[in-house]
């Protein structure tokens, strides 16, 4: 959990974020491919990112 968020991939190939306290959906991104791993988080120069492997790609998104 990062800052009250939970990230996960679902069976349809969507990468999603929900509010950790309420479970309310906050964001989703359809990768269009099967997900191959759990999401991971990392930081570069003070910016936090969350990433997930899907198909032959890795999708990475910066957090505000």
VEXGUDREN-267630 format. One record per residue: residue in one letter; x, y, z of N, C-alpha, C, O in turn. Coordinates in steps of 0.2 Angstrom, whole numbers, plus 2048, in hexadecimal, padded with zeros to 3 digits. Layout:
<rs>
<aa:A; n_c1:X; n_c2:Y; n_c3:Z; ca_c1:X; ca_c2:Y; ca_c3:Z; c_c1:X; c_c2:Y; c_c3:Z; o_c1:X; o_c2:Y; o_c3:Z>
...
</rs>
This chain:
<rs>
<aa:X; n_c1:804; n_c2:7FA; n_c3:800; ca_c1:800; ca_c2:800; ca_c3:800; c_c1:804; c_c2:806; c_c3:800; o_c1:809; o_c2:807; o_c3:804>
<aa:X; n_c1:803; n_c2:80B; n_c3:7FC; ca_c1:807; ca_c2:811; ca_c3:7FB; c_c1:802; c_c2:817; c_c3:7FD; o_c1:7FD; o_c2:818; o_c3:7F9>
<aa:X; n_c1:803; n_c2:81B; n_c3:802; ca_c1:7FF; ca_c2:820; ca_c3:803; c_c1:7F7; c_c2:81F; c_c3:803; o_c1:7F4; o_c2:823; o_c3:800>
<aa:X; n_c1:7F5; n_c2:81A; n_c3:805; ca_c1:7EE; ca_c2:818; ca_c3:806; c_c1:7EB; c_c2:815; c_c3:7FF; o_c1:7E5; o_c2:815; o_c3:7FE>
<aa:X; n_c1:7F0; n_c2:813; n_c3:7FB; ca_c1:7ED; ca_c2:810; ca_c3:7F5; c_c1:7EF; c_c2:808; c_c3:7F4; o_c1:7F4; o_c2:806; o_c3:7F7>
<aa:X; n_c1:7EB; n_c2:804; n_c3:7F1; ca_c1:7ED; ca_c2:7FD; ca_c3:7F0; c_c1:7ED; c_c2:7FD; c_c3:7E8; o_c1:7E8; o_c2:7FE; o_c3:7E5>
<aa:X; n_c1:7F2; n_c2:7FA; n_c3:7E5; ca_c1:7F3; ca_c2:7F9; ca_c3:7DE; c_c1:7F2; c_c2:7F1; c_c3:7DD; o_c1:7F5; o_c2:7ED; o_c3:7E1>
<aa:X; n_c1:7EF; n_c2:7EF; n_c3:7D7; ca_c1:7EE; ca_c2:7E8; ca_c3:7D6; c_c1:7EC; c_c2:7E8; c_c3:7CE; o_c1:7EA; o_c2:7EC; o_c3:7CB>
<aa:X; n_c1:7EE; n_c2:7E2; n_c3:7CC; ca_c1:7EB; ca_c2:7E0; ca_c3:7C5; c_c1:7E6; c_c2:7DB; c_c3:7C5; o_c1:7E5; o_c2:7D7; o_c3:7C9>
<aa:X; n_c1:7E1; n_c2:7DC; n_c3:7C1; ca_c1:7DB; ca_c2:7D7; ca_c3:7C1; c_c1:7DC; c_c2:7D2; c_c3:7BB; o_c1:7E0; o_c2:7D3; o_c3:7B6>
<aa:X; n_c1:7D7; n_c2:7CE; n_c3:7BA; ca_c1:7D7; ca_c2:7C8; ca_c3:7B5; c_c1:7D6; c_c2:7CB; c_c3:7AE; o_c1:7D7; o_c2:7C7; o_c3:7A9>
<aa:X; n_c1:7D3; n_c2:7D1; n_c3:7AD; ca_c1:7D2; ca_c2:7D4; ca_c3:7A7; c_c1:7D8; c_c2:7D8; c_c3:7A4; o_c1:7D8; o_c2:7DA; o_c3:79E>
<aa:X; n_c1:7DE; n_c2:7D8; n_c3:7A8; ca_c1:7E3; ca_c2:7DB; ca_c3:7A5; c_c1:7E4; c_c2:7E3; c_c3:7A8; o_c1:7E8; o_c2:7E6; o_c3:7A5>
<aa:X; n_c1:7DF; n_c2:7E5; n_c3:7AC; ca_c1:7DF; ca_c2:7EC; ca_c3:7AE; c_c1:7E4; c_c2:7EC; c_c3:7B5; o_c1:7E4; o_c2:7E8; o_c3:7B9>
<aa:X; n_c1:7E7; n_c2:7F2; n_c3:7B5; ca_c1:7EB; ca_c2:7F4; ca_c3:7BB; c_c1:7E7; c_c2:7F9; c_c3:7BE; o_c1:7E5; o_c2:7FE; o_c3:7BB>
<aa:X; n_c1:7E6; n_c2:7F8; n_c3:7C5; ca_c1:7E1; ca_c2:7FC; ca_c3:7C9; c_c1:7E4; c_c2:7FF; c_c3:7CF; o_c1:7E9; o_c2:7FC; o_c3:7D2>
<aa:X; n_c1:7E1; n_c2:804; n_c3:7D1; ca_c1:7E3; ca_c2:807; ca_c3:7D8; c_c1:7DC; c_c2:808; c_c3:7DC; o_c1:7D7; o_c2:80B; o_c3:7D9>
<aa:X; n_c1:7DC; n_c2:806; n_c3:7E2; ca_c1:7D6; ca_c2:808; ca_c3:7E6; c_c1:7D8; c_c2:80B; c_c3:7ED; o_c1:7DE; o_c2:80A; o_c3:7EF>
<aa:X; n_c1:7D3; n_c2:80E; n_c3:7F0; ca_c1:7D5; ca_c2:811; ca_c3:7F6; c_c1:7D5; c_c2:80B; c_c3:7FB; o_c1:7D1; o_c2:807; o_c3:7FC>
<aa:X; n_c1:7DB; n_c2:80B; n_c3:7FF; ca_c1:7DC; ca_c2:806; ca_c3:804; c_c1:7D7; c_c2:805; c_c3:809; o_c1:7D6; o_c2:800; o_c3:80C>
<aa:X; n_c1:7D4; n_c2:80B; n_c3:80B; ca_c1:7D0; ca_c2:80B; ca_c3:811; c_c1:7C9; c_c2:809; c_c3:80F; o_c1:7C5; o_c2:805; o_c3:812>
<aa:X; n_c1:7C6; n_c2:80B; n_c3:809; ca_c1:7BF; ca_c2:80A; ca_c3:807; c_c1:7BF; c_c2:805; c_c3:801; o_c1:7B9; o_c2:802; o_c3:801>
<aa:X; n_c1:7C4; n_c2:804; n_c3:7FE; ca_c1:7C4; ca_c2:7FF; ca_c3:7F8; c_c1:7C1; c_c2:803; c_c3:7F2; o_c1:7BF; o_c2:800; o_c3:7ED>
<aa:X; n_c1:7BF; n_c2:809; n_c3:7F2; ca_c1:7BC; ca_c2:80D; ca_c3:7ED; c_c1:7C1; c_c2:80D; c_c3:7E7; o_c1:7C7; o_c2:80F; o_c3:7E8>
<aa:X; n_c1:7BF; n_c2:80C; n_c3:7E1; ca_c1:7C3; ca_c2:80C; ca_c3:7DB; c_c1:7C6; c_c2:813; c_c3:7DA; o_c1:7C2; o_c2:818; o_c3:7DA>
<aa:X; n_c1:7CC; n_c2:814; n_c3:7D8; ca_c1:7CF; ca_c2:81B; ca_c3:7D7; c_c1:7D2; c_c2:81C; c_c3:7D0; o_c1:7D2; o_c2:821; o_c3:7CD>
<aa:X; n_c1:7D4; n_c2:816; n_c3:7CD; ca_c1:7D8; ca_c2:817; ca_c3:7C7; c_c1:7D8; c_c2:810; c_c3:7C4; o_c1:7D9; o_c2:80B; o_c3:7C7>
<aa:X; n_c1:7D8; n_c2:80F; n_c3:7BD; ca_c1:7DA; ca_c2:809; ca_c3:7BA; c_c1:7DD; c_c2:80A; c_c3:7B3; o_c1:7DC; o_c2:810; o_c3:7B0>
<aa:X; n_c1:7E1; n_c2:806; n_c3:7B1; ca_c1:7E4; ca_c2:806; ca_c3:7AA; c_c1:7E4; c_c2:7FF; c_c3:7A7; o_c1:7E6; o_c2:7FA; o_c3:7AA>
<aa:X; n_c1:7E1; n_c2:7FF; n_c3:7A1; ca_c1:7E0; ca_c2:7F8; ca_c3:79E; c_c1:7E6; c_c2:7F7; c_c3:79A; o_c1:7E8; o_c2:7FA; o_c3:795>
<aa:X; n_c1:7EA; n_c2:7F2; n_c3:79C; ca_c1:7F0; ca_c2:7F0; ca_c3:798; c_c1:7EF; c_c2:7ED; c_c3:792; o_c1:7F3; o_c2:7ED; o_c3:78D>
<aa:X; n_c1:7E9; n_c2:7E9; n_c3:791; ca_c1:7E8; ca_c2:7E5; ca_c3:78B; c_c1:7EC; c_c2:7DF; c_c3:78B; o_c1:7EC; o_c2:7DC; o_c3:785>
<aa:X; n_c1:7EF; n_c2:7DD; n_c3:790; ca_c1:7F3; ca_c2:7D7; ca_c3:790; c_c1:7F2; c_c2:7D3; c_c3:797; o_c1:7F0; o_c2:7D6; o_c3:79C>
<aa:X; n_c1:7F4; n_c2:7CD; n_c3:797; ca_c1:7F4; ca_c2:7CA; ca_c3:79D; c_c1:7FA; c_c2:7CD; c_c3:7A2; o_c1:7FF; o_c2:7CE; o_c3:7A0>
<aa:X; n_c1:7F8; n_c2:7CD; n_c3:7A8; ca_c1:7FD; ca_c2:7CF; ca_c3:7AD; c_c1:801; c_c2:7CA; c_c3:7B0; o_c1:7FF; o_c2:7C4; o_c3:7B1>
<aa:X; n_c1:808; n_c2:7CB; n_c3:7B0; ca_c1:80C; ca_c2:7C6; ca_c3:7B2; c_c1:810; c_c2:7C6; c_c3:7B9; o_c1:813; o_c2:7C2; o_c3:7BB>
<aa:X; n_c1:80E; n_c2:7CC; n_c3:7BD; ca_c1:811; ca_c2:7CD; ca_c3:7C3; c_c1:80D; c_c2:7D1; c_c3:7C7; o_c1:808; o_c2:7D4; o_c3:7C5>
<aa:X; n_c1:80E; n_c2:7D2; n_c3:7CE; ca_c1:80B; ca_c2:7D6; ca_c3:7D2; c_c1:80E; c_c2:7DD; c_c3:7D1; o_c1:814; o_c2:7DE; o_c3:7CF>
<aa:X; n_c1:80A; n_c2:7E3; n_c3:7D3; ca_c1:80D; ca_c2:7E9; ca_c3:7D2; c_c1:813; c_c2:7EA; c_c3:7D6; o_c1:814; o_c2:7E7; o_c3:7DC>
<aa:X; n_c1:817; n_c2:7EF; n_c3:7D4; ca_c1:81D; ca_c2:7F1; ca_c3:7D9; c_c1:81E; c_c2:7F8; c_c3:7D9; o_c1:81B; o_c2:7FC; o_c3:7D4>
<aa:X; n_c1:821; n_c2:7FB; n_c3:7DE; ca_c1:822; ca_c2:802; ca_c3:7DF; c_c1:829; c_c2:803; c_c3:7E0; o_c1:82D; o_c2:7FF; o_c3:7E2>
<aa:X; n_c1:82B; n_c2:809; n_c3:7DD; ca_c1:832; ca_c2:80B; ca_c3:7DE; c_c1:832; c_c2:813; c_c3:7DD; o_c1:82D; o_c2:816; o_c3:7DB>
<aa:X; n_c1:838; n_c2:816; n_c3:7DF; ca_c1:839; ca_c2:81D; ca_c3:7DF; c_c1:83F; c_c2:81F; c_c3:7DB; o_c1:844; o_c2:81B; o_c3:7DC>
<aa:X; n_c1:83F; n_c2:824; n_c3:7D7; ca_c1:845; ca_c2:827; ca_c3:7D4; c_c1:845; c_c2:82E; c_c3:7D5; o_c1:840; o_c2:832; o_c3:7D3>
<aa:X; n_c1:84A; n_c2:831; n_c3:7D7; ca_c1:84B; ca_c2:838; ca_c3:7D9; c_c1:845; c_c2:83B; c_c3:7DC; o_c1:842; o_c2:841; o_c3:7DA>
<aa:X; n_c1:842; n_c2:838; n_c3:7E1; ca_c1:83D; ca_c2:83A; ca_c3:7E5; c_c1:836; c_c2:839; c_c3:7E2; o_c1:831; o_c2:83B; o_c3:7E5>
<aa:X; n_c1:835; n_c2:836; n_c3:7DC; ca_c1:82E; ca_c2:835; ca_c3:7D9; c_c1:82D; c_c2:82E; c_c3:7DA; o_c1:831; o_c2:829; o_c3:7D9>
<aa:X; n_c1:827; n_c2:82C; n_c3:7DD; ca_c1:825; ca_c2:825; ca_c3:7DE; c_c1:821; c_c2:823; c_c3:7D8; o_c1:81D; o_c2:826; o_c3:7D5>
<aa:X; n_c1:823; n_c2:81D; n_c3:7D6; ca_c1:820; ca_c2:819; ca_c3:7D0; c_c1:81D; c_c2:813; c_c3:7D2; o_c1:81F; o_c2:810; o_c3:7D7>
<aa:X; n_c1:818; n_c2:810; n_c3:7CE; ca_c1:815; ca_c2:80A; ca_c3:7CF; c_c1:815; c_c2:806; c_c3:7C8; o_c1:813; o_c2:80A; o_c3:7C3>
<aa:X; n_c1:817; n_c2:800; n_c3:7C8; ca_c1:818; ca_c2:7FD; ca_c3:7C1; c_c1:815; c_c2:7F6; c_c3:7C2; o_c1:814; o_c2:7F3; o_c3:7C7>
<aa:X; n_c1:813; n_c2:7F3; n_c3:7BC; ca_c1:811; ca_c2:7EC; ca_c3:7BB; c_c1:813; c_c2:7E9; c_c3:7B5; o_c1:813; o_c2:7ED; o_c3:7B0>
<aa:X; n_c1:815; n_c2:7E3; n_c3:7B5; ca_c1:817; ca_c2:7DF; ca_c3:7AE; c_c1:810; c_c2:7DC; c_c3:7AB; o_c1:80C; o_c2:7D9; o_c3:7AF>
<aa:X; n_c1:810; n_c2:7DE; n_c3:7A5; ca_c1:80A; ca_c2:7DB; ca_c3:7A1; c_c1:80C; c_c2:7D9; c_c3:79A; o_c1:80F; o_c2:7DD; o_c3:797>
<aa:X; n_c1:80A; n_c2:7D3; n_c3:798; ca_c1:80C; ca_c2:7D1; ca_c3:792; c_c1:814; c_c2:7D1; c_c3:791; o_c1:817; o_c2:7CF; o_c3:796>
<aa:X; n_c1:816; n_c2:7D4; n_c3:78C; ca_c1:81E; ca_c2:7D5; ca_c3:78B; c_c1:820; c_c2:7DC; c_c3:78D; o_c1:825; o_c2:7DE; o_c3:78C>
<aa:X; n_c1:81B; n_c2:7E0; n_c3:791; ca_c1:81C; ca_c2:7E7; ca_c3:793; c_c1:81D; c_c2:7E8; c_c3:79A; o_c1:81A; o_c2:7E4; o_c3:79E>
<aa:X; n_c1:820; n_c2:7ED; n_c3:79C; ca_c1:81F; ca_c2:7F0; ca_c3:7A3; c_c1:81C; c_c2:7F7; c_c3:7A3; o_c1:81F; o_c2:7FB; o_c3:7A0>
<aa:X; n_c1:817; n_c2:7F8; n_c3:7A6; ca_c1:813; ca_c2:7FE; ca_c3:7A7; c_c1:815; c_c2:801; c_c3:7AD; o_c1:815; o_c2:7FE; o_c3:7B3>
<aa:X; n_c1:817; n_c2:808; n_c3:7AD; ca_c1:819; ca_c2:80B; ca_c3:7B3; c_c1:816; c_c2:812; c_c3:7B3; o_c1:815; o_c2:815; o_c3:7AE>
<aa:X; n_c1:814; n_c2:814; n_c3:7B9; ca_c1:810; ca_c2:81A; ca_c3:7BA; c_c1:813; c_c2:81E; c_c3:7C0; o_c1:814; o_c2:81B; o_c3:7C5>
<aa:X; n_c1:814; n_c2:825; n_c3:7BF; ca_c1:816; ca_c2:829; ca_c3:7C5; c_c1:810; c_c2:82A; c_c3:7C9; o_c1:80A; o_c2:82B; o_c3:7C7>
<aa:X; n_c1:811; n_c2:82B; n_c3:7D0; ca_c1:80C; ca_c2:82D; ca_c3:7D4; c_c1:80C; c_c2:834; c_c3:7D6; o_c1:812; o_c2:837; o_c3:7D6>
<aa:X; n_c1:807; n_c2:837; n_c3:7D7; ca_c1:807; ca_c2:83F; ca_c3:7D8; c_c1:80A; c_c2:840; c_c3:7DF; o_c1:80A; o_c2:846; o_c3:7E1>
</rs>
